[in-house]
Amino acid sequence: MIFRCLTSALVASCFATIASAQSAPQKLDSVVITASRAPQSPDQVAFSVTTLDADSIRTNPAIMLDGALRSVPGFSLFRRNDSLTGNPTTQGVSLRGLGPSGASRSLVVLDGVPLNDPFGGWIAWTKIPRDGLARAELVPGGGATAWGNAALGGVVQLFTEPITGAQTMATAAAGQYGTHSFEFSAAQPVGGGSLQLLGRAFETDGFKLTAPERRGPVDIDAWNRHRWLEGRFAHPLGANLQISATARYYEEYRDNGTPYVVNNSREKFASVGLAGQPSANFVWDAVGYAQDQTFAATFSSVNATRTIETPASNQYAVPAKAAGFAWTGTWKHAGGARTSGGGDWRTVRGETREFFTFAAGNFTRQRIAGGDQAVGGLFFLHERELAPHLRATLGGRFDQWRDTAGHRKETDRATGAILRDDHYADRDGTEFNPSAGLVWAPSKSWRVRANAQQAFRRPTLNEIYRPFRAGANVTEANADLRTEQVTSGELGAEWKVFNAAATGTTAPVLTLGATAFWNDLRDAVGNVTIARGPGTFPIVGVIAAGGLGRQRLNIDRIEVNGVELAGTWRLTPALSVIAAYQYDNAKVTKARVAPALVGNRVAQVPRYNTSVSAAWRGPHGITVTPRVRWMGPQFEDDENLLNLGEVVVVDVGVSYPLTRRIDLFLNAENLGEARIETGRSVDGIVNVGTPRLILGGLRGKW
C-alpha cells in the first residue's frame, strides 16, 4: 500500500483504506497509470498497454518474475536466459526489440521508483516481490514524455498489493536442482496507519550453462542465492494528506557456471512519499528516495578443452549511490479534459574498482574508473475530446543531463607506478521530447489509435567508463558516447465481442488487436567488433586466439519495424486463452564506425516471438495454466556470424485448493526439455538456458 499510495490513481483508495480498514472492498473501474503517470481508462490510452493482474503473475509457471513477464512477446532481456541463471549485467530490458543491451533501453519502475541499476542500467529482478504484486503494466513504445531518461523503448511498471487491514501471505516452494524459496508478507494496522513487513529467501544449486557437447571439467552448476527484507509504513496526516515510508535490504550471490566466475550484490534502499487530494479535481503525489549499493564480479577465460580456467579480471567493488525525487499532479477539467504534469530528478555516483592482467598467479594491475551523472526534467500531458468518440493527447518533456567527475586510473600493483590517469571533461546537454496521440472509439466494440513520440537515453556510467573481459572477448568503454535518440510511432486497432449472457461477466468474450510500429533509433550504443584475435590491437590491447575486441560505439541509425497481433478468448467462464505474436525487423541502416554492419540484423533480437497461454478452472477448484513460447532465430553478435536457433518452450502450472486459504501448486518450466541457446562464442561454445525444472509448494493467504 505504501508505494501504491504514491500514485495518483490510488490516492482515494489509500485514504479509504486507512480510514476504515475493516470496510468491505469495493470494485473500482479498471485504470492504467504508466502511460501518462496518472490514472486513466485503458480505452483512452493512445499507446499499446498490456496488463498482467496478480493471479496471472502468481500462477505463471515460470520460476522467476522476469520469466513470467516473457508471456508478453514484446518483452525480452538482453539474453534468452532469465534471472535464475543470468548474470545481473545481462538483465537489461528491451521492448519490441529496440536494440537489446545489458543496459536497459526501457524503464522499469516499482510503484513509481526506478529499478534500473544506477551504475549499469540492468534490472535486479530478484529483489522484486512476486506474490506481493497487484499487477504489471507494460507500455512498449510509450510513456517517455511522462518518465524521461531510459524510457526509450517504453516503460514497465510493477505495482505492489495495497495493505487492507491485518493480512498475511506466504509461499513456500521446493523442486529440482536444489531449488527452494520462501516469500512472505505480513500487514497489521498500527494506530491510524498500517505497517507491513515483506521478505524472501531463495536458493538453487543450479545447472550447467555450457551445452553438453562441449562441457569439460571446468563447467559447474550455476547456483544462485538471494534474500531481501522490506518494511513499509503509511499514516494519514489529515483528511487529504498521507505520508508513507519504505526501507529495503537486499543481497544476492551467484556462480555463473565455472569455479572462478562469481558475482554478488548488496543494496540498502529507503524512500518517503506524500500523497494528497486537496479537491475533487486535483490530486498529487511525491516521492523521494535514496539507494546505496555495491556489486562485485570475477571473469575468466577457459581453454579449448575446458579443463583449465584462468582469471581474467576481478571487479572487487562497484559501489554506486543514487538519490531522486519525483512529483506528479493531475487536474480534471470540464468536458472530460485532463492535464497531468510534474518533474523528476535522479543523481548517480559510481565507479568500478578492479584488478586485471593476470600473470604468474596474480593480477598485476588495478583500475578505478567512474563518475557522476544527473538527469532531471519537467513534463506535461493534456488530453481532451476533439469530437464525439475522438480523443487527443498532446505532451512535451524538457530534460537536462550532466556527466561530471569522469575518471579512469590504472596502476601497476607491484610498483605503484601510474600507467594511466585520465580525467574526462564534464559534459551536459538538454533534451526536448514531444508526444501526440489519437484514440477513435466509434462504438463499444471498436477502438483505433495512433501515436508518435520522441525519447532519449543517456548512456550509463558503466557504458561510459567500465571496460570488461568475458572469456577471450574484451569490450572497451567509451567516454565520448553520445545520447541515444528515438522517434517512434504506432497505429493500432482493437475489436471486442461482448456476450454477458454466456460468460456471466461484462468483460468481452473475444478481443482481437493489431498494431504496426516503427522506431528510428539514432546513435544507439553498441558493442562493435573492432579486432579479432590473436594479436595486440589499439584500444582493446591483447586478444587471444578465438577472442574478439569490441568497443562501445554509437551506431548512427537502427530501424526497428514490426507488427504485433494479440487475442484473448473467453471460451467459457472457466476457460480463457491468450495468444500474442510479434514480428520484428530490426536492422542497422547507417554505421559510419563500422560500415560492414549496414543491413545486418540487430544482435539479440529474434525475428519473431509467439506466446500462447491458457487458464482453466476445473472441478474442485483445480486450476491449470499452460504456456507455449516460440522464439525465432536471432544473432549473438553484431556481425551476424553467430546464430542462435529458434526454440519452442512449453511451461505448465497446476494449483489445487487444500483449504479455503491454502493452495497446493506445481510448476513445470520447459516441460519438453527444449534446448534454449542463450549464447554462442567464436570458438563454438554454446550456452544454454533452463532445462526442465519442476517446482512445487504451498501458497496461503489469511
N, C-alpha and C positions, 0 to 999 in steps of 0.2 A: 504494500500500500504506500509505503514511504516514497519510493521512486515514482510510482504511478501517479501519485498526487502532484508530482512536479509537472505533469502535462495538463494543459488546459482542458482537454477532453474529459478529464475525470475530476476536475475541481469540485463540481457539485456533488458527485458521489462520495468523494473523500469527506466533505463536511457532513453529509448524511450519515456515513458510517460512524464517524467519531461521536456524533450527537446521539445516535441510537444504535448501538452495536447489536441489540437483540431484535431489531425490527426485521420483518420479512423481506427477503431480497426482491427487488423489482427488476423486471426485464427492460433493459434500455434499448433504444434504437441502435442499430449497427452503425458504427462510425469508424473511420480510419484517420490517422493522425499524421503519418510520416511525410506525406507528400507536401503538406503546407505547414507542418509543425503546429497544427491546430485542428480540432475535430471537424470533420465534415462527412456527409453521407458518401458512401462509396460511389453512388451513381453520379455524383457531382465532380469526381476527380478526373482530370483530363489525362493523367498518366496511368499506365498499367499498374495495378496493385494486386498482389497475391497475399492472402491472409491465411495463416495456419492457426487454428484455435488450440486450446490447451489439450483437448483429447487427441487431436491429430499429432501433436508433438510428443505426448506421453506414450501413445500406443504405436508410434512409428517403430518398425523393427530394427532400425539402425541403432547401434550401441551408443554412438556419440551424437551430440546435438547437431554439429555441422553435417554429419552423415544424414540426419533426419531432414535437414533443410535441402538436401540434394533431391528431394522429391519434386522440387521446382527446377525444371530443366535449365532455366537461365542462371541458376546459382551454381557456382563452382569455386573450388580453391585453386591455388597455383598448380597443384598436382592432384592426381586422382585419389590418393590416399587421404583419409581424414585425420582428425587429431588423435585417433587411437594410436597411430604409429608415425604420423607426420612430424618432422622436425618443426618446431614453432616458427622458424623463419620461412617455411613454405606454406603457411596457413593464411596467406593473403586472399581476400575475396575478390572474385570477378563476377559481374552480372552481364549477361548477354555477350560473353566472350570479349569484353573490351580490353584486350591485351593483358592477360593474366601475368602477375609477377608476385614475388614474395611480399612486396609492399602492396597493400590493397588499393585497387582503383575504385573501390566502393567504400562508403562509410558504414560502420556497424555501431549501433548505439544501444545501450540498455537503459530504457526509460529516460532517454534524452542525454545521457552521458556517453561520450565517445569511448569505444572499446579498442579502437586501433592503437597498436603499441606506439608509445610516444617516440621511441627511437627508430623502429623499423617499419611500422605501419601494419604488421601482421596482426592476427587476432588470436588471443589465448582462449580458445573455445572452452577449455576445461575449467575455467573459473566462472562460468555462467551457470546459474541454476537451471535445470531442465524440468524437473517436476514442479518447480515453483513458478513456471512461466504461464501467463494467461494467454498470450498469443504472440505471433511473429508477423510483422508486415514487411513485405519485400516490394520495393518500388524501383524496378530496373529502368534506367534511363531518365529518372526524375528525382525531384527533391533537392537539387543543387542550389536553387535560389534560397531555400529555407536553411540549408545546412552548410553550404560553402565548401571549404577545402576538404579534399578526399572524397567528396560525393560525386566524383567524375562519372562513374558508371551507374550511380544510383545509391539507394540507402536501404539498409536492413535494420529495422528497429525491433527490439525484443522488449516485451512488457511483462513485468512480474505480477503475480496474483495480488490483489488487494487484501489487506487484513480485514476480516469480518468477524470481530469478536474473538473468543477463545477457539483456536483451531490448531490441530496438529496433523501434519502429513509426514509419511516416512516411506521410503522404498529401499528394500534390501535385495541384492541380486548376486548370483554366482554362476560361473559357467566355465567353458573350456579355456585352456591356456592360463589357468590360474587366475582367471578374471573374477573379481568380486568388488562390490561397491555398496555404499550406504549413503543415502541422502535424506535429510530431514528438514522440516520447517515447523516451528512452534510459535504461536502467537497468543498474546494474552493482553486484555485491556488493563491499562495502568492509569488510575486516576481518570481523567477525561480523555486520555490518549490511548495509544496502542504500542506494544513492544513486541518485536519479532526476532527470533534467532534462527538462522539457517546454517547449514553446513553440508559438506560432502567429503567422503574419503573413498578413493578409487585406487585399485591396484590390478595390474595384469602382468603376467610373466611374458606375454607377447609371443611372437613367432618370427621366423627368419624372413628377411626382406629381400634377399637375393634369390632369383629364380633357381629351381633345383639343378638345372643342367650346368650351372657354373659355381655352385656353392663349394666352399672349402672350409678347412678347419677354423679360419678366422671369423666365419659367419656365426653369430649367436642370435638368440631371441631378442627382439627389440622390446624391452619391458618399459612400463610406464607407471609412475606413482604420482598422484596429485591429491591435494586436500585443500579445503578452504573453510573459513568460518566467517559469518557475516551477521551483524546486528543492525536492526532498524528501529527507529522510534519516530512517532508522529504525535503531534499535540496541537489542538486549536489555540490560537492566541486571541480569538474573538469570534464574533459571528461570521466574519467574512475573511478570516486570515488563518492560515495554518503553517506551522513550521515542521520540518522533517529533517532527519539526520540518518546517516548510514556510515558504517565502518566495516572494512573487509580486510582479512589477511589471507594470502594465497601462496602456496608453494607447489612446485612440480619438479620431478626428477625423471629423466628419460635416458635410456640407452637407444642408440639409433642403428643397431644391427651388427656392430663389431665391438670388441672389448674396449677400445680406446675412445670411440666416438660417443660421448655423452653430453647432456646439457641439463641445466637446472635454472629455474626461475623463481623469484620471490617478489611479492608485491604487498604494499600497505596502501590502502585507499580510504579516503573519507570524503563525505560531501554533506552539505547543508542546503536545504531548499525551502523556499517560501511559495505559497500559492494563495491567490486572493481572488475574490469575486465581489468587487465593490458595488456592482449594479447588475441588473439582468442582461444588460447589453455589453458588458465588458468583463473579461476575465484575464488574468495574467499569472505567470509562474516564473520563478527564477531559481537557479541552482549554481552553487559554487563548489568546486571540487579540487582535490589535491591527490597526487599519486607519486609514490616513491618505490622504485623497483630496481632489481638487478637481474642480469642474465649472464650465464656463463656457458661456454660450449667448447668442445675439442673437436678437431678434424684430423683426418689421417689419409694416407694413401696405402693401397693394398697391391701386392704383386700379382702377376698374371695368373698364377696358380692358386691364389687366395690362401696362401699358407703363412704369409708374413705381413704384418701391419706396421707401418712406420708413421709416427706422429708427424703431422704437417703444421698444425698451429694449436695454440691453447689460448682461447679468449677467456682469460680467467675472471674477468669482470667487465660487464657492460652496464654501468649504472645509468639510470635515467630518472629525471624528475619532471613532472608535469603539473600544471595548475590551469584552471579555466573557470569561466563564468559565462552564463547564458541567461537572457531574459526574453520572454515572448509575451506579447499581448494580442488579444483578439477583440475586435469591435464589430458588433452587429448593427446594420443599418436598415432603413426602411426598404421594403420590397425584396427582402431576402438577400440583399448585398452584404458583403462582409470584407473586412480588412484585417490582415494579421501582419505583424511586424515585430522587429526586435533586433537583437545583436548578440554576438558571442565572441569569445576571445580565448585562445589557448597558447600557452608558452611551454617550451620544452627545453631541457638541458640534458645532454647525454654524450657519452664517449665510449669507445671501445678500448680496452686495455688488454694487450695480448702479447704472447711470446711466439716467435716464428723462426724459420730457418733452423731445422733440426739437423745436427751433425754430432757424431761421436757421443751419442746418448744424451745430448742436451740441446735445448733451444739456445741459440747464440744471440738472438736479437729480441728487442722489445719495441712494441709500437703502442703509442697512445694517440688517438685521433677522435675528434668530435667537434661539438659546437653548440650554439643556442639557436632556437628558431621560435618565432612568434607569428601567429596568424590570427587576425580578427576582422569582423565585418558587421555590416548592418544590412537588413533586408526588409522588403515589404512585398505583400501579395494582396491584390484586390480582385474580388470576384463578384460578378453581378449577372443578372439575366438581361440579355440583349433583346430577346424576343421570346414569345411563348415557346417553351421547350428548348431554347438555345441559351447556354450559359458560357461566359467567358472568364478567363483568369489571366491577369497580367501582373508580372512581378519583376523585380530587379534586386540585385545584390551588389554591394560595393565592399571589397576586401582589401586589406593591406597586409603584406607579409614582410618579414625581415629575418635574414640569416646573419648571425654575428658570432664573433669569437671562434671562428673556424681554425682548427689547428691539426697538425699531424707531425709527430715527433718519433724518430726511430733511433735507437741507441744500441751499441754493442754491449751485451750483458757482462762480458768478461772485463772489458777495459773502461766501460762507461763513456766511450767516445760517441759523440753525436754524429750519426750518419745522415740524418735528415731532420730539418726543423722548419716546417712550412707553417706560415700564418696567412690565412686567406683573407682577402679584403671583404668587409661587410657588404652584403647585398640586400636590396629591398625592391619592392615593386607593388603595384596596385592592380586590381582586377575588377572589372565590371561585367556581371553576367546577368543578362535578361532572360525571361522565360514568358511563354504565352501558351494558352490552351483554349480549346473549344470543346464543349460537350453538347451534342444534339440528341435529345431523347423524345422522339415524336410519339412514343407510346410506352406503356409499361414493359413491353416485350423487347423493344429495340433501343439501342444506345450506340451512337457513333461519336468518336472522339479523335482529336488531333492536337498535337502539341509540339513545341520546339523549345530548346533551351541551350544555353552555353554554360560550361562549367570548367573548373580548373583543379589541378592538384600540384602542390609544391612538393618536389622530391624530399624524401625523408633524410634525416641525419645519417642513417645507415647507408643510403644510396650515395650521398654526397661524400662521406668521409671514410667508410669502412670497407676495405678490401677483404676478400676471404678466399680460402682454398678449400675445395671439396674434392677429395681424391686427387687425381692428377690434374684437375682443372683449376685455374686461377682466374678470379674475377677482380678487376681493379675498380676502385671508386673513382669519382669524378666531381671535383669541387665546382666545376663550371656548368653543371646541368641546368638547363632552362626549365621553366614551369610548363607542365603539360596543360594542353587546352583541348576542349572537345566541343563541337557543335553537333547536337543530336536532335532527332525528330522521330515521330511515330504517328501512324494512322491505324486506328483500331475500330472494330465493330463487335457488338455483343448482342446475342439473341437469346431470349428466355421463354420457356414454356411453363405455364402455371397450371396445376391441377390439384387444388386443395382437397377435393373430394377423394382423390385416390391416395394422396400421400399423408393427409391429416395435418398438413403444415402449409403456411403461407409462402414458404420458400419455393423457388422454382423447381420443377421436376427435371428440367433439362436446361442447361446453359452451354452455349457454344460461343467461342470467341476467336477472333483472328486479329493479329497485329503485325504490321510491317514496320520495321525500324531501320534507322540509318544513323551511323556515327562517323564523324570526320575527326579523328584524333590526331593532333599535331604535337610534335616534339615529345613523342612517347619515349619514356626511359626504358631502354632495353639492354640486355646483356649481349653485346655484339662481339662475335668472334673476330679477333684481330691477329691471332697467332696459332700455329699448330705445331706441337712438339714432335721430335725433341729439338732443343736448342735454347739459346738465350736471346730474348727479344726486348726491344724498348717497351717501356711502360709495365709489362707483365713479368719481366725477368725470366728465370729459368723455368722451362716447361719440359716435363719428362715425355718420353715416347708414349703416344696414345693420349696425351693430355692436350687441353685447349687453353689458350689465353684469351680472356674476354675482358671488355671494359664496358662500364655503364655509359651509354651514349644516347643522345637524343636522336630518334628516328623521325625524319621530317613529317611523314604522313602515313597513317594507317586508316583504312576504311573498314568498318565493321557493319555489314548489312545483313538483314535476315528476316525471318518470318517466325512468329510464334502462333501455334494453334493450341487451343485448350477446350476441354469439355468436362462438364460434370453432369452425371445422370443418376437420379434417384429412382432406381427401378421399382423399389418398394420402400415402405417406411423402414425396413430392416437392412436394405442393401443399397449401397451407392458406389459409383465408380467414378474416378477422376483420371483423366488422361491429358497429357500435355506433350507437345513436340516443339523443338526449336531447331531451326536451320541457321547456321552461321557461315557467312562468307567473310572471313577476316583476313585481309591481305595488306601487305606493305605496298604502297603506291609511290612513295618517294623516300629515298635514303641516301643523301649525299655522303654520309660517313661510310656507307657500305652499299654501293650501287647494285651489287650482286643480289641483294635481298629483295629488290623490287620484283613484285609478282609472287613472292613466297607467302605461304600462309603463316599467320602469327602463331608462334610456338605456344603449345599447351591449350589451344582452342579446338575442341572437336568440331567436325563438320556438322554433325547433328547430335541431338540428345533427346531421348524419349523417356517418359516416365508414365507408367500406368499403375494405379493403386486402387484398392477397394476396401470397404469396411462392411462387414456383415455381422449383424447382431442376431444370434441364433437362440434356440431354446435354452431356458435356464440361465440366461444372461451371458452365455459364451459369446465372445467377440473375436473375429478373425480379420486380420489386416495384412493381406499380401501386397507386395510391391515388386514391380519389374522395371528395371532401368536398362536402357540400351544406349550405350555411349559409343559414338562414332570414332573413327580413327583420328589421330592427332599427331603432331610432331613434337618431339622433345626439344629440338634446337631451332635456332633462328635460320640455319642454312637448309632446313627441311631434309636432312640426311638420316635422321634417326626417327623411325616411325614407331608409334605406339598403337597396337592393334585395337579394333573395335571389340566390345565385350557386352554381353548380356548378363546382368546380375539379378538374381531372384532373392528377395527377402520375405519373411513372413513372421507375423506376430499373432499370438493367441493369448487371450485372457479369460479368466473364469472367476466369478464372484464366490469366494468361500463363505463370506458373511455379508451383511449389509454394508460393512465398512472396509472390508479387506478383499483384495483381488489377488489371485494367483496368475502369473503371466509367464510366457515362454517366447523368446525371440530367437529367430534363426537368421543371421546375416550371411549373404552369399551362400544360400542353401545348396546350389548346384556346384559349388567349389570352382567357380569360373576363375580363369587366370586374368587378373586385373593388372595390366602392365602400367606401372607408375613412373618408371624412369628407364632410360637406356643410355649407355655411355658409348664412346667411340670404340672402345676395346671389346664391345659386345656384351657387357654386363647388363642384365635386365633386373630391375627391381619390381617386386610385385606387392599388391595390396592385400587386404584382409581375406584369408581363406574362409571356409565355412566356420562360423563362430556361433555357438548356441549358448544362450544366457537365460536363466530363469530366476524367478524370485517372487516376492510379495510386495504389494503396494497398498497402503492403508491411508485412510483419511477419517478423522474423528474430532 
